[in-house]
Structures are given as C-alpha cells and as structure tokens.
Amino acid sequence: MKDADLYLRQFDHLERQAAGRHPAWVFPLRKAGLARFAELGLPTTRHEDWRFTNLAPLAQLPFRPVFDYSRDGVSEAALGGFPFAGLAGDRLVFINGHFSRELSAVRPHPGGVRVESLAAALAADTGLVERHIGRYARDEACAFTALNTAFFTDGVFLHAPAGQSLPDPVHLVFISTEGSAHPRNLIIAEPHSRLTILESHVSLAQAPAATNAVTELVVGEGAVVEHARFLDDRAQSFHIGTLQAHLGRQCNFLSHSLALGARLSRYNINTTLDGEGVECVLNGLYLANAEQLVDHHMVVDHARPHCASHEYYNGILAGRARGVFHGRILVRKHAQKTDAKQTNKNLLLSDEATVDTKPQLEIYADDVKCTHGATVGQLNQESIFYLRSRGIGLETARRMLIHAFAGEIIDRIRHAPLREELDRLVWNRLEQHEQVCLTT
Amino acid sequence: MTLQPIIEIENLHASVEGREILKGISLSVAPGEVHAVMGPNGSGKSTLAAILAGREGYAVTAGSVRFLGQDLFELDPEERAREGLFLAFQYPVEIPGVNSTYFLKAAVNEIRKHRGAPELDAVEFLALVKEKIKLLELDESLLKRPVNAGFSGGEKKRSEIFQMAMLEPRLAILDETDSGLDIDALRIVAHGVNLLKRPETAQLVITHYQRLLNYIVPDFVHVLIDGRIARTGGKDLALELEAKGYDWLLKEEALAA
C-alpha cells in the first residue's frame, strides 16, 4: 500500500520505545500483525464486508498513533461530564489508548479477580495474557484487527477466576483527544463467573481523530457476561471497533452496542458459539444524523449444537445519515438444534437518510431454526393520529414513538443503573436532535 | 347558559382520492343531546367520524363544521381534542413501546393545561385512574402495558371509553364502538357512556346496528345513505330500521330520485 513506509516508520518507533518493557513474545505478535496489515491494506468498497462503507475519508487522515501518555487537558470535571460518571464500580480511564492512573479508580477485589491495565499485565507477564491475546481476534481476516495487534497500546486486562463475580460493572472510559488510538482489551470470564463491562468511547478531540479498538472476550462454561459498548464520538471522528467473543458451553452472553455518533463508525461483532447450550443476545441501537455513517457488522458462528442466538438492532436515522447493518449467521454442519434469530429495524426520520441492511444466513446443518427480518420505514401515521386525537401535540407524539422504538432495545439492558442512565441519555439526545429529527 | 350547539355541520361534502363520500350533510347537536348516526356499510358513517376528528386523507370540498362556535377545520387534531372533541376509534391502534399510563397522563395534562387547570401529579393522576377505571370494569394492570398492545377486542373498546372518562370531552363520537363486542361487554361500554352524560356534553353514536341503542338511548336518529342523511327521527326510527332493514329506506330513496 502506498503509505506502507509511514506505517513502518511508526512501527520502528514503537519497537524502540517499547523495547524491554514488554515480554519477548509480544514483538513477533505485533510484527505478524503489521505484516498482515500491509498485505490486506485498508479495505475498499470492493470488499464484500465493506460494500456500503467507504473508508476513503479515513484513508486520507495521516496515520499518527499516539505513543505516549499525556493527560492532554482531560480534567476531573471533563471526566465527570461524560455519561455514566456516577456509575458504581471500577473505572479505568484511557486517553488516546493509554491508561491514566490518575483519573482511574480501581479497588482491590477478593477471589483473585484482576482488573488492571493490559500494559501492566504484560509487564508482569503472568502467562495468562500470552495464552489468550490474539487467539480470538484473528488478524487474518481484518486489516483493522491486524493494525491493532501491531500498534495496540493499552486497554483493560480483566480476569475473573472460576466462580467469581463482580457485583458492579467495570467501566472502561476511552477518551480520544488527537491522532489515532489503538486500545486493546482482554477480558476473561472463567467458568461460572459473572461480569458486567461497560466500554464507553467518548471524545474531546478538536480535529479529526481515529480510534481502532479491539476487545477480546472469553466467556467460560456457565459464565454470565453482559458487555455494553457506548459510542459517542465527535462529529468529525472515525471509529472502528471490534468485539471478538468466544463463548463456552452453557454460558449466557449479552452484548449491547449503543452508537450515538461519529462521522464514520464501524463495529464488528464476531461471536463464536463454541460449546453446547450457549445463549447469546446481540442487542443494539444506533442514532445518526447530519452526514454520519454508522455501520454494524456481525458474524454469529454457531459451531456447536443446541445454541440460541438472537440479534436485535434498531436504528434511527435523520438528516443525510446512513446506516449499515450486515448480520451473518453461520451454522456449521454439527450445530444441530440451533435457534438463530435476527431482527434489524430502521426508522428514517428524513427523506435523505438511507440504510443498507443485509442479512446473510449460511446453514450447513439440517435441523435448525433460523429467522431474519429487516424493516425500513417512517413513523406510523396511524399511531401519530391516535396520539394527537387525545390532545398530544404532533412533535410530542413523534417523540413518544421514536422513544418507544429506542426503548425496545434499551429495555434489554440487564444492569438497571446502566439501563436507566442510557434511557435518559438517548431521550435527551433525541430532544437535542429535535431540530433535525422532528421537523421533517 | 346559552344553548349554543356543540357542533353544527352544514352541507358537508368530502371526498377521498377524488371520490365523493359525503354529499351534503347537515346536523346540529345541542348540549345534553345524544345523536345516533346509522347507515349501511359504505354510507359514509366512519368517514364523517374521521373528518370530525381530523384524520388526514380526506378533502372537504364544501360546507362547514362549527365546534363550540369555532371553525373545526382551522384546528389540528390535537387542538380539537383539547377543545373537547373525542373520538372512540372503531379500531384502536396498538402502539408498542408507549406505556399506557405515560400516554394517558400526557393526554390528560395537555387537555388540563389547555383549559387552564393545573396539571395532575402522579398521585392525583392515579387517584383519577382508580375512580374512572371502575366504570369500565377494566383491570388496572392494562395500564402497565403499552397502549392497546395485546388488549383483547373488548378491552380495546372499553379502554376507549375509559379514556373518554379520563378526558371528559364536550363531544364524544363513538365510531362503531359496538362492533365486535359481546353482549356483556356492550352493556359495560354503554353503562360507562351513560354515566358520562352531562347537561353540557353531547354524544354522537355511530353504529350499523340498533342493538347498541337499546343501551345508549338517542334523542335523535339520523340515517345516512350514500353520503346524505336520508331520514331523521326519534329513537323509534332505529327500531323501525331494525325491523325493516336499510333496504326499506334505500328503496324510498330510489323512488324519490
């Protein structure tokens, strides 16, 4: 690729800087990532998985990874102004992909539960990180994952030993202020543990910034994990996120994506159902207006029998916004009795908003139940008339219906304080967007 | 108190997609009165209800409607409701995701605000709900569900009258509220409607069948045929129609033409 030199120079810089800080096995991993990235290059719309999302504006952005931690003017007050600031539980703050000890608050946990920065875990080199990192998020298929493997800085390392649970959510706050950040999270929920994780990606950037985050999540047998990803980036920012979840026997995994904005955002959700009796729910809500593009791409890989996966994604698009939803369900030959369901509903609040929704079922087993459905539409005129006929004004009626549409998704959030705050947040956002959303 | 009519419909003509449905309807309803509008399918009964409530998709081509002295067509549907017009829908729409209590409290407070009354807080609102819901023998748990979602046919109709009780309209238009109701539900609905009758309010009951009028006794019965009022009479007219069928009037219409 044409800027390969730039990536190589940046990589040399990283290699020199990190020398001696990381265990010896890390650099071969990074190098392989870089090589794979060089081979793949940034995807174009000729690539089937990127058909609807043109990355040309991102490609024009100079590649400037942020190598050093700087608080970069992020004050306690600014932190308190971001959503979920009042949430109980550990808070780990990362600025441009670097852990901020001064802004974070992590308590010690009983039972050997580890909540720490990935860089610290790497430095301690316990073997656990080596056994897991890069084993799930595979560089082969995705240039962004490969790029992250080459350049990742920090993120959370969260390990819940067998049978342990954290009553409060772990809140990861990723703040971007400039350049490009490559956060990497590794979360391991051993058998029968319970975890709730909130990954928020927010921004204070004044200029276009880019984030390329990867989360690897291992859910052991019988474990219960709720993972929520909240994205509220700047209007000029680019955001690529990947969640790679490896799901073990009879575990219960609930994933939420709450995408409230970025110039261009893409969330890859890859789940491998690698044990019998898995229950997996992928739930998501996206709001976009103006010129924003919001893209969700998921692969649900049913590798074992008797698993259930449900995807519920609702999108609300205003202005000239574009939504993309691509949901691929793969049912392998031995995955009999699979129950897979996919629903994508879109509400277009303007004539110029568009959505591309693409379900894809690949079924190699013969005794399965798979359904999918997608809708694209406007607010129901009959419902609006009914509300108005009771004295409720047109705008309030429209807002009620939009809120209801969002509520279908928000209601699936299990952790109550998270659900309640998110409900308020989405409601306020819809009110703020009122001019865009409600006057059409 | 002056006896200004609640609603005065004069020579109303209306069409849908270029087809004329109402061909000159005149009708005046005074306070305290109950009027029934009967007629065969396709005579324009529901179109009349829809136009009065402000549903889109109808073109009023001639005539006028004054509601409490105002030009009705100057008002948006929500303004009509706030002024005291209420339509009990023939097919109440299900609105998933909008909680019934939330919806109804918003409606009640919009209307109170318009009348210059203070808004009800949660406690006052619930007290009002408890009082009114008994009239319709409805289960309060319905209010925890989304608007009309998963309600049975009978529950939907009773819920419409419950909303009417909550909103206390000056004019209630019941659009085929009897359709799909068994006799017990019909009695409950009619009982509720009768309890809501006041000297200063009026009711316009639209129905195909006479049986509802055994329970809601009209002062006037208008028979609508092909977009016109073919005959107006007292409550006995409804019984006559029940005995002879609409054909009887249709034939007379044909003879007169």
Interface residues (C-beta under 8 A of the other chain):
Chain A: N380 Q381 E382 S383 F385 Y386 L387 R388 S389 R390 G391 I392 G393 L394 T396 A397 M400 L401 H403 A404 F405 G407 E408
Chain B: A53 G54 R55 E56 D76 P77 E78 R80 A81 R82 F86 L87 F89 P92 V93 I95 P96 G97 V98 Y102 F103 L104 A106 A107 E110 I111 H114 P146 V147 Q163 L167
